[in-house]
Amino acid sequence: MVLIMNGMNRLDIKQLRVLQALLDLKNLSQVARKMGLTQQAISEQLRKLREVFDDRLFIRQGNSMVATPKALSMQQPIDHILKQLEDLLEPEIFMPHTYKGIFTISATDYATQALLPQLFNITRRDAPDLKLIVRDFASDNINQLIAAGELDLLITFPEFIPDNLSYVTLFEEQHLCVTGCENTFATEPLTLAQVAAHAQLVVSPSRANLRGSHDQWFAEKGLKRNIVMSVPSFSAVPDILHTTDMIAFYPSRLLPSNKVKELEVEALPPTFKVIAAWHPRTADSGIHRWLIEQLRNL
């Protein structure tokens, strides 16, 4: 074993290429021309190879080099080794149709409804052997999960991700003020004071409390929202509004709905970004790049 390790430590890729060329061409000067080296340099590499393999490897016969049995026995393994090394250096060409694997996405409730059905249709068509696992978005341990490889991609909002992750903005979204389709209390555009005073439903996915993402925006205008109910997901909002007189701020991409309608209001809260985020170690991954491209196209 020690002798083998010593031999490997003295062997490099250039020597294997010289050995391969000598086995193919059987002529020192032709090998030198092919490799852009001097004949003396080729002779020096051959000397080192003889030391490593403890064999003459080639014997001069006129203008040709005749391979020894040891050298001939190595031709196929050397061709295989060098081909594998070339394959390692080939740039990755990602082909979704031939990709087989499992990809885990952590997505907010909003993203699960607004983006993932369309993404799934694309993957079923263009990458039929790709399987998707969608997990709830939990901001408390995102860094550990994505660093450990338990998550591949996050679809969320910028303020929910750690600073060390890479991300791209997919689009900007707008919350609209909505209520149940049967409600008739708003016959004219509502002022912000009227909106703030009306009973409101908010979505609070990670913390069970009566706080909403636009509380600060209302507070800056000197208004306090009348939040009377909180639910953990946007999917629950239409059913609840449909059977109550509450209002809510609801993402525009989840509309239209046959259970809620948009209300005219004096002003709308600022838009917000929806992003796809990933760990920097996967930046060159073909499947990551392809899926992010599909999300951006959506």
N, C-alpha and C positions, 0 to 999 in steps of 0.2 A: 504493500500500500504506500509506503514512504517513497519507493522508487517511482511509482505511478504519479504521485503528487509532484515530485521533483520534475518529472518529465512534462507534466501539464503546465507547471510554472514557467518552463522555458519555451513553451510552444505558443505562437501567436497566429492570428488569422492570415497575415501576409505569408507566413511559411506554408500554411495549408493551401493557399492559392498557388504558390510556387510549385508545391508538390502536385496539385491537380493539373497545372499547366504542363509540367514535365511528363506526367502520365499520358496526357493527351497528345502533346507535340513531339516528345522524345528528342528534343534538340535545344541546347542551352541558348543559342543565339536567337532562335525563334521565340522562345519563352521570354527572353529579355526584351525583344521588340514588342511583343504582345502586352507586357506589363509596364512598358516605359521605363525599364531599368537597364543598367549596364550588365554585360555578361559576367563581369566580376562580382556584381551584387547578387546575381542569381547563384553563382558558385558559392558565395559566402552563405546564402540561405540554405543551400543544399548541404553544406558542411554542418550547419547547426541541426538540420533535420536528421543527418546521420548520427549525430551525438544523442539526440533525443530518443530515436527509435533503435539505437544500437544495431544499425544495419547499413550496408553500403547503399541500398535503395536503387541506385542506378550505376551501371557500368558502361564506360565509354566504349563504343564499337564503331570506329570510323568517325563519321559526323553525327552519329546517333547515340542516344543514351538508352540502354536496354534496362528495363525495370527488373528488379529482383522479385522473387516470389512474395517477399514481405511487402514490397511496394505495391504489387498487383493486388494483394489481398486488401489493401487499404483504399483502393480506388472508389468502390461503391460507397463505403462509409463516409469518405471525405466529400464526395459529391452530395451526399445526403445532408451532412453537417453544414456545408456552405449554402445549400439551398434553404435550409431552415434559417440560417442567419440572414440571408437575403429577404426571406419572408418577414422576419422580425422588423426589418428596416422599411418595408413597404408601407406607405401611408394607408391608414384604415379607410376603406370605402364602405360606408354603411349602406346596407341594402335592406330596407324594411320588410320586403316580401320574404326574405330568407332568415330574418332574425327570429330566434327562439329564446324566450326568457320571461322573467317576471319583473315588473316595475311597480314600485310602491309610491303612491302619491298621498301626501297629507294635504287635505283641502278643507277650507272653511265650508260651512253649510251653504253659504252663498255660491261659492265656486262649484260645489258639487251639483247645484241646480243649473247654474248659468253656463258652465263650460264643459263639464265632464260628459254629458250625453252626446254632445257633438264630437268631442275628442274620441269617445268610444266608437262612434260610427266610422271615424277616420281609421282608427287602428284595426277595426274589424275588416275594413276594405283593403288597406294598404299593408298592414302587418298582422296577418291572421294568426300567427303563432305567438304574438305578444299577449301576455296576460297582465291585467292591471289589478292591483290591490289599492283600494282607497281607504285611508284611515282618517278619523276625526282629527281636526287640527287642535293640538294642545300646546300652547306656547311655552308652558313651564319647562318642558324637557326636550324641546325641539333640537337644541344643539347636541345633546348627547345622542339622540336617535339618528340624526343625519350624519354625525361624525362616525358612528358605529356602523353605518351602512344599512340600518334598519329602515331608513326613508331615503328615497332617491330624489324626490322633487316636492317642493312646497308650493301651493297656490293660495295666496293670502294677501295681506296688506303690508306695506313697508314697515310700519311701526311694530309689527308682531315678530320680526325676525332679528336674530343677532347680527351684530355689525360684521362678523367675520364671513358671512355667507355672500355669495354672488347672486345677483338677481337682475331680471329684465322687466320693465313695465309692459304689461300686455295691453292695457287700455285704461282710460279714465271712466269712472262710473259716477252716476248722480242718483242721490236719493230723492224720490218724489213723495209728496204727501198724498196718502190714499185713505180711503174708507170703504165700508161695505157698499156694494152696488145699490142696495135698497135704501140707503140713508139719504135723506132729503134736507138735512139741517143746513147745508151750505148752498144757498141759492146764488150767492155772489162771492167774488174772490175774498179769501180770508186774510186779515192782517196777521202779522206775526204774534201780536198780543192775543188774538183770538185762538190761534193755533196753540200757543203755549198754555192757555187756560183750559183747552178742551182735553177730555180724558184721552190719554195716549198709551199705546202699547209699544214696548221696545223689545228688541232682540238682544239678549245677553248670553252668548254661547259659552264663554269660559267662566264667568262669574255670575252666580245667581243673586242678582240685586236689581234694584229699581233705578238703574243708571243707563243712559243711552250715549251713543257716540257723538251726538250733537248738543249735549248739555252745555258744553263750554261756549259754543256758538250762540246759543240763546242767552247765556249769562253775560256775554260781551255786549248784548243789546239790552241788558237790564231786565231780562225775563227769566222766569223759572218755569220749567215744564211741569205739567200736571200728569206725571207718569203714574198709572194705576195698575199696570200689569207688565210682567216680564216673561218672555218665553225663550227657550234655548236655541230655536231655529227659525229661519225665515219660512220654512215650509208650513209652519203652523199659522202664520199670519193671516192668509186669505180666509181660512175657515173661521177664525175667531172674529175678524172684522165683519164677515158676512152676517154674523148673528148678533152683533153688538153695535153700539153707536160710537165706538172708539175710532181714533185715527192713528196712523203710524207713518213713519218714513221708510220707504220700501225701494229697493234697487230697481232702476229702470229696466234692466235686462231681464228681470223676472216678470215683466208685464208684456203683453196684456194678460189679464186673468178674468175669468167669468164670474169671480166673486168679489173683486175690488175694483174701484175706479179712482182715477186721479182727481185730486181737488186743486182748484186754482188758489194759489197763495201769493202773498205779497213778495216773498223772496224765498229762495231755496238755499239749503246749506251748501258749503263748498263741495266741489267734486272730490273724489278720492281715487287713488291708484290701486289697481289690481295687478299683482306681480307674480312671477314664477321665480323661485329661489332654489339654489342648489349649493352643495359643498364645492369649494374650489378644486378639490382633487378629481371631480368628475367633469371638469370643464371641457375636456377633449373627448369625452365619451360620445360615440356615434348615436346611441339611442337617446341620450340626454339632448343632444343638439337637435335631433329630428323631432322629438316630442315638443320641445320648446318652440321650434319653428311652426309646428302645427297649431299650437296654442296661440302664437302671435297672429297666424293667418285667420284664426277665428274672429 
